[in-house]
Amino acid sequence: MEAEGGDAARGRMSDGSAPPGAERSAGGASTSGTVAPAPAPPGQTVYVNNLNEKVRPSELRTSLYALFSPLGRVLDVVAQRSLRARGQAWVVFESQAMAEAAVVRLQGTPFYGKPMRVQFARGKSDAVARAQGTFVPRARREARRRRREKLEEHLRARNRALDGSKLNAPP
């Protein structure tokens, strides 16, 4: 049996290694085994989360634009209504320097009663891609557009058939 100050008390195996799933961080503190995602590289788009979920997206877009625009020219603010996207938004700036200023200056700023978390977005926004001429429609949007066109064509054909049957109907 080991003494109270032994390896087992410190969360170590008998050979001195950490037990499975208990990686050590740089500071020596044990983590839960999950790896935090690396911060996104600086870009023109800023990701904002920890926003109040009760605020309507239209009001959120307007308020975020008013809050971020003193830091630089805002090209777009994206806040969606879906349950999955609630409490988060993306703000697109004209330049990377403006986005960097926003990340530094607005980190933790109270917004509708909650401290905002501000960081660079992982990917390039559609607004930036359009401005650079590299925008490619997403596959889901394209598939949705094709389904909508197919449905509309089906409805037009049905309406034509119904109109034709009315012409041949007895008076």
MARBA-932158 format. One record per residue: z negated, y negated, x of N, C-alpha, C, O in turn; residue in three letters; residue number from 1. Coordinates in Angstrom, 3 decimals, m for minus. Example, Ala and Ser with C-alpha at 12.3 -4.5 7.8 and 13.67 -1.06 7.14 Angstrom:
2
m7.800  5.690  13.190  m7.800  4.500  12.300  m7.800  3.300  13.200  m8.465  3.319  14.236  Ala  1
m7.080  2.250  12.850  m7.140  1.060  13.670  m7.870  m0.030  12.900  m8.039  m1.138  13.409  Ser  2
//
This chain:
171
0.000  1.185  0.849  0.000  0.000  0.000  0.000  m1.227  0.879  m0.744  m1.280  1.859  Met  1
0.828  m2.235  0.552  0.917  m3.452  1.340  m0.189  m4.421  0.951  m0.720  m4.373  m0.159  Glu  2
m0.516  m5.284  1.870  m1.491  m6.329  1.588  m0.861  m7.350  0.665  0.357  m7.372  0.482  Ala  3
m1.700  m8.197  0.085  m1.208  m9.172  m0.882  m0.150  m10.110  m0.309  0.720  m10.562  m1.053  Glu  4
m0.193  m10.412  0.961  0.763  m11.341  1.561  1.969  m10.627  2.125  2.729  m11.242  2.872  Gly  5
2.189  m9.353  1.807  3.268  m8.557  2.372  4.635  m8.926  1.829  4.788  m9.867  1.050  Gly  6
5.648  m8.138  2.275  7.038  m8.394  1.882  7.247  m8.285  0.382  8.007  m9.065  m0.192  Asp  7
6.584  m7.327  m0.265  6.777  m7.136  m1.701  6.307  m8.355  m2.472  6.910  m8.720  m3.482  Ala  8
5.236  m8.992  m2.008  4.734  m10.179  m2.691  5.696  m11.349  m2.541  5.736  m12.235  m3.394  Ala  9
6.474  m11.356  m1.457  7.438  m12.436  m1.231  8.808  m12.102  m1.832  9.751  m12.876  m1.663  Arg  10
8.936  m10.986  m2.517  10.197  m10.618  m3.142  11.177  m10.013  m2.152  12.387  m10.140  m2.340  Gly  11
10.694  m9.357  m1.102  11.542  m8.748  m0.083  11.476  m7.224  m0.171  10.485  m6.657  m0.632  Arg  12
12.528  m6.587  0.271  12.547  m5.137  0.378  11.822  m4.759  1.668  11.525  m5.628  2.487  Met  13
11.535  m3.476  1.856  10.804  m3.033  3.037  11.576  m3.303  4.326  10.967  m3.450  5.386  Ser  14
12.929  m3.371  4.253  13.717  m3.662  5.462  13.882  m5.165  5.695  14.579  m5.568  6.625  Asp  15
13.251  m5.996  4.864  13.301  m7.446  5.055  14.410  m8.136  4.290  14.470  m9.366  4.272  Gly  16
15.293  m7.373  3.655  16.400  m7.989  2.913  15.943  m8.360  1.506  14.924  m7.872  1.018  Ser  17
16.711  m9.224  0.871  16.403  m9.634  m0.499  16.804  m8.520  m1.446  17.795  m7.834  m1.197  Ala  18
16.063  m8.321  m2.524  16.448  m7.299  m3.499  17.777  m7.655  m4.154  18.156  m8.826  m4.170  Pro  19
18.489  m6.676  m4.691  19.783  m6.957  m5.330  19.645  m8.003  m6.432  18.696  m7.967  m7.215  Pro  20
20.599  m8.936  m6.488  20.605  m9.959  m7.519  19.686  m11.125  m7.222  19.540  m12.013  m8.062  Gly  21
19.057  m11.154  m6.049  18.151  m12.253  m5.716  18.632  m12.942  m4.444  17.925  m12.972  m3.437  Ala  22
19.844  m13.495  m4.501  20.386  m14.194  m3.351  19.520  m15.393  m3.027  18.821  m15.917  m3.895  Glu  23
19.564  m15.812  m1.816  18.793  m16.970  m1.391  19.726  m18.160  m1.261  20.824  m18.046  m0.718  Arg  24
19.274  m19.313  m1.769  20.068  m20.531  m1.613  19.778  m21.119  m0.245  18.942  m20.593  0.490  Ser  25
20.459  m22.208  0.108  20.306  m22.825  1.416  18.866  m23.246  1.669  18.423  m23.221  2.817  Ala  26
18.126  m23.629  0.644  16.751  m24.060  0.800  15.776  m22.902  0.863  14.584  m23.118  1.084  Gly  27
16.248  m21.674  0.674  15.387  m20.513  0.737  14.853  m20.094  m0.618  14.239  m19.032  m0.716  Gly  28
15.053  m20.868  m1.655  14.551  m20.529  m2.981  15.432  m19.456  m3.594  16.646  m19.447  m3.392  Ala  29
14.829  m18.573  m4.327  15.554  m17.498  m4.981  16.328  m18.043  m6.182  15.846  m18.923  m6.895  Ser  30
17.521  m17.516  m6.395  18.314  m17.901  m7.561  18.438  m16.716  m8.488  18.036  m15.609  m8.130  Thr  31
18.975  m16.918  m9.655  19.077  m15.844  m10.634  20.264  m14.931  m10.366  20.520  m14.019  m11.153  Ser  32
20.986  m15.147  m9.293  22.137  m14.310  m8.997  23.432  m14.938  m9.470  24.506  m14.449  m9.120  Gly  33
23.371  m15.988  m10.243  24.578  m16.660  m10.666  24.942  m17.720  m9.646  24.072  m18.350  m9.043  Thr  34
26.205  m17.904  m9.465  26.680  m18.877  m8.500  27.131  m20.111  m9.256  27.957  m20.018  m10.164  Val  35
26.595  m21.263  m8.889  26.990  m22.511  m9.541  28.432  m22.831  m9.155  28.817  m22.647  m8.000  Ala  36
29.228  m23.307  m10.103  30.614  m23.629  m9.772  30.651  m24.779  m8.774  29.827  m25.691  m8.820  Pro  37
31.617  m24.715  m7.880  31.778  m25.781  m6.900  32.209  m27.047  m7.621  32.956  m26.978  m8.597  Ala  38
31.751  m28.196  m7.157  32.166  m29.435  m7.820  33.679  m29.610  m7.702  34.293  m29.234  m6.703  Pro  39
34.252  m30.183  m8.738  35.696  m30.390  m8.760  36.071  m31.476  m7.755  35.290  m32.397  m7.517  Ala  40
37.256  m31.375  m7.168  37.683  m32.414  m6.236  37.926  m33.721  m6.988  38.282  m33.692  m8.166  Pro  41
37.744  m34.852  m6.337  37.956  m36.139  m7.003  39.370  m36.269  m7.551  40.338  m35.841  m6.922  Pro  42
39.470  m36.855  m8.712  40.754  m37.110  m9.341  40.625  m38.306  m10.253  39.636  m39.036  m10.191  Gly  43
41.614  m38.514  m11.099  41.607  m39.653  m12.010  40.860  m39.377  m13.303  40.544  m40.304  m14.048  Gln  44
40.575  m38.110  m13.574  39.946  m37.729  m14.835  38.480  m37.402  m14.613  38.123  m36.681  m13.681  Thr  45
37.639  m37.942  m15.480  36.200  m37.736  m15.411  35.773  m36.915  m16.623  36.180  m37.199  m17.750  Val  46
34.953  m35.900  m16.383  34.420  m35.053  m17.439  33.004  m35.531  m17.748  32.182  m35.669  m16.843  Tyr  47
32.725  m35.781  m19.008  31.420  m36.276  m19.435  30.845  m35.272  m20.420  31.504  m34.903  m21.392  Val  48
29.606  m34.824  m20.169  28.979  m33.933  m21.139  27.539  m34.348  m21.368  27.087  m35.362  m20.836  Asn  49
26.822  m33.573  m22.152  25.485  m33.893  m22.645  25.543  m35.123  m23.562  24.658  m35.979  m23.549  Asn  50
26.607  m35.176  m24.351  26.755  m36.260  m25.321  26.155  m35.831  m26.651  26.069  m34.639  m26.947  Leu  51
25.745  m36.798  m27.443  25.161  m36.530  m28.745  26.227  m35.891  m29.643  27.278  m36.486  m29.882  Asn  52
25.959  m34.699  m30.131  26.936  m33.949  m30.919  27.076  m34.452  m32.347  28.009  m34.060  m33.049  Glu  53
26.173  m35.309  m32.787  26.227  m35.812  m34.159  27.137  m37.019  m34.320  27.412  m37.444  m35.442  Lys  54
27.603  m37.570  m33.217  28.475  m38.750  m33.259  29.903  m38.295  m33.532  30.380  m37.346  m32.910  Val  55
30.583  m38.960  m34.449  31.968  m38.612  m34.785  32.883  m38.834  m33.580  32.673  m39.775  m32.814  Arg  56
33.887  m37.988  m33.404  34.798  m38.141  m32.254  35.468  m39.510  m32.177  35.642  m40.046  m31.082  Pro  57
35.844  m40.079  m33.306  36.497  m41.392  m33.272  35.539  m42.461  m32.752  35.937  m43.314  m31.958  Ser  58
34.290  m42.423  m33.189  33.284  m43.378  m32.715  32.956  m43.114  m31.247  32.747  m44.049  m30.474  Glu  59
32.914  m41.839  m30.868  32.637  m41.470  m29.486  33.718  m41.998  m28.552  33.417  m42.540  m27.489  Leu  60
34.990  m41.838  m28.956  36.104  m42.342  m28.135  35.999  m43.851  m27.948  36.158  m44.357  m26.837  Arg  61
35.733  m44.561  m29.028  35.621  m46.027  m28.968  34.465  m46.450  m28.074  34.613  m47.354  m27.251  Thr  62
33.325  m45.809  m28.228  32.140  m46.161  m27.441  32.323  m45.821  m25.961  31.929  m46.600  m25.093  Ser  63
32.915  m44.669  m25.674  33.161  m44.297  m24.281  34.151  m45.254  m23.627  33.986  m45.639  m22.469  Leu  64
35.183  m45.635  m24.382  36.153  m46.596  m23.843  35.445  m47.905  m23.488  35.684  m48.477  m22.424  Tyr  65
34.574  m48.375  m24.382  33.849  m49.628  m24.133  32.908  m49.497  m22.936  32.735  m50.456  m22.184  Ala  66
32.304  m48.335  m22.750  31.369  m48.125  m21.650  32.087  m47.982  m20.303  31.618  m48.507  m19.294  Leu  67
33.225  m47.270  m20.283  33.908  m46.983  m19.028  34.915  m48.060  m18.611  35.204  m48.194  m17.421  Phe  68
35.444  m48.817  m19.546  36.495  m49.783  m19.202  36.063  m50.891  m18.243  36.926  m51.371  m17.508  Ser  69
34.805  m51.342  m18.181  34.449  m52.335  m17.161  34.582  m51.814  m15.728  34.636  m52.603  m14.785  Pro  70
34.635  m50.488  m15.563  34.745  m49.894  m14.227  36.184  m49.728  m13.771  36.426  m49.407  m12.607  Leu  71
37.143  m49.940  m14.660  38.554  m49.794  m14.317  39.381  m49.545  m15.556  38.845  m49.345  m16.646  Gly  72
40.686  m49.556  m15.383  41.595  m49.369  m16.520  41.551  m47.916  m17.007  41.838  m46.983  m16.257  Arg  73
41.191  m47.755  m18.260  41.099  m46.427  m18.872  42.428  m46.131  m19.560  42.873  m46.888  m20.422  Val  74
43.063  m45.011  m19.168  44.341  m44.614  m19.766  44.154  m43.826  m21.055  44.946  m43.956  m21.988  Leu  75
43.104  m43.007  m21.108  42.908  m42.140  m22.267  41.456  m41.684  m22.333  40.796  m41.533  m21.305  Asp  76
40.972  m41.467  m23.539  39.661  m40.869  m23.774  39.883  m39.722  m24.749  40.416  m39.921  m25.841  Val  77
39.476  m38.527  m24.355  39.665  m37.349  m25.193  38.300  m36.823  m25.618  37.503  m36.387  m24.787  Val  78
38.043  m36.868  m26.909  36.830  m36.291  m27.504  37.297  m35.540  m28.734  37.952  m36.116  m29.603  Ala  79
36.970  m34.272  m28.817  37.510  m33.448  m29.887  36.466  m33.121  m30.928  35.266  m33.286  m30.708  Gln  80
36.941  m32.658  m32.054  36.089  m32.374  m33.202  35.586  m30.927  m33.212  34.576  m30.635  m33.853  Arg  81
36.270  m30.024  m32.515  35.931  m28.606  m32.609  34.504  m28.333  m32.129  33.956  m29.076  m31.315  Ser  82
33.930  m27.279  m32.637  32.565  m26.909  m32.295  32.437  m26.627  m30.802  31.431  m26.975  m30.183  Leu  83
33.441  m26.007  m30.235  33.423  m25.658  m28.811  33.439  m26.901  m27.910  32.849  m26.887  m26.830  Arg  84
34.109  m27.970  m28.349  34.263  m29.166  m27.525  33.250  m30.264  m27.856  33.299  m31.349  m27.276  Ala  85
32.343  m29.989  m28.776  31.347  m31.006  m29.134  30.447  m31.308  m27.946  30.147  m30.431  m27.135  Arg  86
30.021  m32.563  m27.857  29.093  m32.952  m26.813  29.732  m33.185  m25.462  29.036  m33.337  m24.459  Gly  87
31.063  m33.214  m25.430  31.761  m33.451  m24.177  33.022  m34.265  m24.415  33.563  m34.302  m25.520  Gln  88
33.476  m34.915  m23.352  34.678  m35.747  m23.447  35.297  m35.882  m22.063  34.671  m35.562  m21.052  Ala  89
36.536  m36.360  m22.035  37.241  m36.616  m20.795  37.741  m38.046  m20.826  38.292  m38.501  m21.829  Trp  90
37.545  m38.750  m19.726  37.989  m40.139  m19.602  38.964  m40.188  m18.440  38.640  m39.764  m17.331  Val  91
40.168  m40.710  m18.698  41.221  m40.758  m17.681  41.368  m42.196  m17.196  41.573  m43.114  m17.989  Val  92
41.260  m42.376  m15.882  41.399  m43.691  m15.270  42.764  m43.845  m14.619  43.470  m42.867  m14.374  Phe  93
43.119  m45.097  m14.343  44.388  m45.394  m13.697  44.406  m44.918  m12.247  45.455  m44.516  m11.743  Glu  94
43.242  m44.959  m11.561  43.203  m44.530  m10.163  41.964  m43.694  m9.891  41.001  m43.697  m10.656  Ser  95
42.021  m42.985  m8.785  40.909  m42.141  m8.377  39.698  m42.985  m7.994  38.565  m42.582  m8.257  Gln  96
39.909  m44.135  m7.386  38.793  m45.003  m6.984  37.987  m45.461  m8.199  36.760  m45.543  m8.148  Ala  97
38.687  m45.755  m9.283  37.998  m46.167  m10.516  37.169  m45.008  m11.075  36.052  m45.210  m11.551  Met  98
37.720  m43.803  m11.016  36.997  m42.622  m11.498  35.768  m42.360  m10.632  34.710  m42.006  m11.152  Ala  99
35.896  m42.530  m9.315  34.758  m42.327  m8.420  33.632  m43.312  m8.749  32.458  m42.942  m8.761  Glu  100
34.000  m44.563  m9.014  33.000  m45.574  m9.374  32.280  m45.180  m10.657  31.070  m45.370  m10.772  Ala  101
33.010  m44.635  m11.616  32.414  m44.224  m12.889  31.430  m43.080  m12.690  30.346  m43.078  m13.274  Ala  102
31.810  m42.098  m11.858  30.934  m40.948  m11.621  29.627  m41.412  m10.982  28.551  m40.946  m11.359  Val  103
29.716  m42.316  m10.028  28.520  m42.783  m9.322  27.657  m43.685  m10.211  26.442  m43.506  m10.285  Val  104
28.278  m44.642  m10.875  27.514  m45.655  m11.588  26.980  m45.217  m12.948  25.950  m45.722  m13.395  Arg  105
27.662  m44.287  m13.613  27.238  m43.924  m14.969  26.492  m42.598  m15.069  26.131  m42.176  m16.168  Leu  106
26.258  m41.939  m13.946  25.526  m40.674  m13.941  24.127  m40.879  m14.524  23.357  m41.699  m14.023  Gln  107
23.801  m40.139  m15.576  22.474  m40.208  m16.175  22.236  m41.396  m17.098  21.120  m41.586  m17.581  Gly  108
23.267  m42.197  m17.349  23.125  m43.352  m18.232  22.829  m42.885  m19.659  23.532  m42.015  m20.174  Thr  109
21.811  m43.440  m20.301  21.536  m43.055  m21.698  22.704  m43.480  m22.603  23.175  m44.615  m22.534  Pro  110
23.151  m42.567  m23.434  24.275  m42.812  m24.331  23.973  m42.111  m25.640  23.931  m40.882  m25.689  Phe  111
23.763  m42.873  m26.698  23.355  m42.329  m27.997  22.123  m41.443  m27.850  22.039  m40.374  m28.456  Tyr  112
21.168  m41.899  m27.040  19.889  m41.221  m26.927  19.828  m40.045  m25.974  18.799  m39.372  m25.911  Gly  113
20.891  m39.770  m25.230  20.892  m38.654  m24.289  21.462  m39.125  m22.954  22.383  m39.942  m22.936  Lys  114
20.932  m38.627  m21.835  21.491  m39.018  m20.536  22.821  m38.308  m20.276  22.890  m37.079  m20.313  Pro  115
23.871  m39.080  m20.014  25.199  m38.505  m19.770  25.231  m37.794  m18.421  24.602  m38.233  m17.458  Met  116
25.969  m36.698  m18.368  26.289  m36.055  m17.092  27.764  m36.339  m16.846  28.617  m36.003  m17.667  Arg  117
28.052  m36.958  m15.715  29.417  m37.388  m15.401  29.850  m36.713  m14.113  29.134  m36.747  m13.113  Val  118
31.031  m36.096  m14.142  31.590  m35.459  m12.947  33.104  m35.460  m13.041  33.665  m35.771  m14.092  Gln  119
33.759  m35.118  m11.957  35.216  m35.063  m11.978  35.670  m33.847  m12.770  35.047  m32.787  m12.711  Phe  120
36.751  m34.007  m13.504  37.310  m32.901  m14.281  37.944  m31.892  m13.330  38.377  m32.242  m12.233  Ala  121
37.993  m30.637  m13.765  38.557  m29.580  m12.915  40.062  m29.684  m12.773  40.608  m29.397  m11.708  Arg  122
40.740  m30.095  m13.841  42.197  m30.132  m13.790  42.752  m31.517  m14.035  42.019  m32.465  m14.317  Gly  123
44.039  m31.607  m13.922  44.727  m32.878  m14.160  44.921  m33.047  m15.662  45.297  m32.100  m16.353  Lys  124
44.670  m34.230  m16.157  44.815  m34.473  m17.589  46.282  m34.619  m17.964  47.133  m34.882  m17.114  Ser  125
46.562  m34.446  m19.244  47.930  m34.615  m19.735  48.428  m36.029  m19.508  49.607  m36.222  m19.208  Asp  126
47.558  m37.026  m19.644  47.964  m38.419  m19.459  48.418  m38.667  m18.028  49.401  m39.373  m17.805  Ala  127
47.716  m38.097  m17.060  48.096  m38.252  m15.650  49.394  m37.500  m15.376  50.279  m38.012  m14.691  Val  128
49.505  m36.285  m15.912  50.722  m35.489  m15.707  51.948  m36.185  m16.309  53.023  m36.172  m15.709  Ala  129
51.792  m36.786  m17.476  52.912  m37.520  m18.078  53.314  m38.710  m17.216  54.500  m38.970  m17.011  Arg  130
52.304  m39.437  m16.710  52.580  m40.609  m15.867  53.287  m40.201  m14.574  54.123  m40.946  m14.064  Ala  131
52.957  m39.028  m14.044  53.573  m38.548  m12.807  54.872  m37.787  m13.055  55.577  m37.434  m12.111  Gln  132
55.186  m37.535  m14.320  56.413  m36.814  m14.651  56.316  m35.316  m14.436  57.342  m34.645  m14.327  Gly  133
55.107  m34.774  m14.373  54.922  m33.340  m14.142  54.371  m32.619  m15.358  53.958  m31.465  m15.242  Thr  134
54.350  m33.253  m16.515  53.758  m32.658  m17.712  54.588  m31.479  m18.198  55.808  m31.573  m18.333  Phe  135
53.910  m30.371  m18.458  54.527  m29.174  m19.034  53.692  m28.797  m20.247  52.483  m28.600  m20.118  Val  136
54.308  m28.690  m21.431  53.536  m28.324  m22.623  52.853  m26.973  m22.435  53.412  m26.059  m21.830  Pro  137
51.671  m26.867  m22.948  50.920  m25.614  m22.837  51.543  m24.553  m23.736  52.141  m24.866  m24.766  Arg  138
51.398  m23.325  m23.340  51.992  m22.211  m24.084  51.446  m22.138  m25.501  52.197  m21.862  m26.436  Ala  139
50.141  m22.381  m25.676  49.553  m22.302  m27.014  50.167  m23.347  m27.930  50.456  m23.063  m29.093  Arg  140
50.365  m24.548  m27.416  50.967  m25.598  m28.239  52.392  m25.221  m28.619  52.816  m25.415  m29.759  Arg  141
53.118  m24.686  m27.662  54.501  m24.292  m27.914  54.552  m23.167  m28.953  55.393  m23.202  m29.852  Glu  142
53.679  m22.185  m28.846  53.637  m21.084  m29.804  53.269  m21.596  m31.188  53.832  m21.146  m32.186  Ala  143
52.326  m22.535  m31.257  51.934  m23.120  m32.536  53.115  m23.869  m33.159  53.348  m23.776  m34.364  Arg  144
53.855  m24.609  m32.335  55.012  m25.353  m32.828  56.068  m24.389  m33.378  56.648  m24.648  m34.432  Arg  145
56.323  m23.269  m32.667  57.312  m22.288  m33.134  56.874  m21.652  m34.450  57.702  m21.456  m35.340  Arg  146
55.574  m21.322  m34.591  55.076  m20.748  m35.846  55.242  m21.734  m36.994  55.632  m21.352  m38.097  Arg  147
54.945  m23.006  m36.731  55.082  m24.030  m37.770  56.543  m24.172  m38.184  56.844  m24.265  m39.373  Arg  148
57.455  m24.189  m37.205  58.885  m24.291  m37.537  59.356  m23.086  m38.335  60.137  m23.235  m39.274  Glu  149
58.892  m21.890  m37.974  59.277  m20.675  m38.693  58.780  m20.727  m40.136  59.505  m20.355  m41.058  Lys  150
57.549  m21.187  m40.329  56.994  m21.314  m41.675  57.789  m22.338  m42.484  58.110  m22.102  m43.648  Leu  151
58.103  m23.473  m41.862  58.866  m24.499  m42.571  60.246  m23.978  m42.967  60.716  m24.258  m44.070  Glu  152
60.895  m23.229  m42.087  62.206  m22.649  m42.405  62.087  m21.657  m43.558  62.940  m21.622  m44.445  Glu  153
61.025  m20.849  m43.542  60.786  m19.892  m44.621  60.606  m20.625  m45.951  61.159  m20.213  m46.971  His  154
59.830  m21.712  m45.938  59.606  m22.477  m47.161  60.885  m23.131  m47.656  61.139  m23.172  m48.860  Leu  155
61.696  m23.645  m46.728  62.984  m24.240  m47.134  63.891  m23.193  m47.774  64.526  m23.459  m48.794  Arg  156
63.952  m22.003  m47.176  64.784  m20.929  m47.721  64.287  m20.517  m49.106  65.093  m20.304  m50.012  Ala  157
62.997  m20.405  m49.273  62.434  m20.046  m50.567  62.758  m21.112  m51.614  63.123  m20.795  m52.746  Arg  158
62.618  m22.385  m51.217  62.925  m23.470  m52.152  64.404  m23.484  m52.535  64.754  m23.754  m53.684  Asn  159
65.273  m23.188  m51.553  66.710  m23.112  m51.863  66.973  m21.980  m52.854  67.761  m22.142  m53.785  Arg  160
66.321  m20.846  m52.660  66.503  m19.703  m53.560  65.988  m20.039  m54.956  66.611  m19.679  m55.955  Ala  161
64.859  m20.724  m55.026  64.325  m21.109  m56.326  65.239  m22.117  m57.015  65.462  m22.034  m58.223  Leu  162
65.767  m23.069  m56.246  66.683  m24.054  m56.821  67.952  m23.385  m57.339  68.480  m23.771  m58.381  Asp  163
68.441  m22.381  m56.609  69.644  m21.656  m57.034  69.405  m20.862  m58.293  70.297  m20.758  m59.135  Gly  164
68.217  m20.295  m58.443  67.937  m19.499  m59.641  67.793  m20.404  m60.864  68.047  m19.974  m61.989  Ser  165
67.380  m21.671  m60.642  67.272  m22.594  m61.759  68.656  m22.975  m62.275  68.841  m23.208  m63.470  Lys  166
69.634  m23.037  m61.356  70.986  m23.400  m61.763  71.615  m22.322  m62.615  72.399  m22.626  m63.514  Leu  167
71.286  m21.053  m62.349  71.871  m19.934  m63.078  71.072  m19.551  m64.307  71.484  m18.668  m65.059  Asn  168
69.926  m20.204  m64.526  69.090  m19.849  m65.666  69.730  m20.357  m66.950  70.344  m21.424  m66.960  Ala  169
69.585  m19.582  m68.059  70.138  m20.041  m69.345  69.374  m21.268  m69.854  68.181  m21.410  m69.586  Pro  170
70.051  m22.142  m70.579  69.408  m23.359  m71.094  68.431  m23.130  m72.189  67.834  m24.081  m72.693  Pro  171
//
